[in-house]
Amino acid sequence: MDGVISAVDVSYGLTSTKAEITINSESVFFQEKGAERIFQNPEKTYSDILKNFENIEIGICEHINDVVEEIIYQHNIDDFSFLVYLAHRCGTGLWITEDGKISFGMINNTKTISDSEKKYQNLFS
């Protein structure tokens, strides 16, 4: 999994040294600053809107190609919060994959995953 080191704390003892490293998922960049976007094409779909975001994978979502007939306005909110809003409207959730990418809807994974090797963590649904 890719990530960003956000803190390092080193403690020195008589017989050992302890390093504590905090790593955050790259998805944290989607929460850094608010953005302004407006989507007003009456024939746009959720899939069309998601093309405006880098590093988003589109997973299983029944309504991804539904036409969104109203204006959708992202007014000074961060991209992650806006994606949560879109996922809720679309009837799905956001998932963080093991390679640190955000998936809009669950990824179709045919491999059975045991509890000890979970590949995806559901954030919001």
ABEGO torsion letter per residue (X at the ends): XBBBBABBBBBBBAABBBBBBBBBBAAAAAAABBBBBBBABAABBAAAAAAABBGBBBBBBAAAABBBABBBBBBGBBAAAAAAAAAAAAGBBBBBBAAGBBBBEBBBBABBBBAAABABBBABX
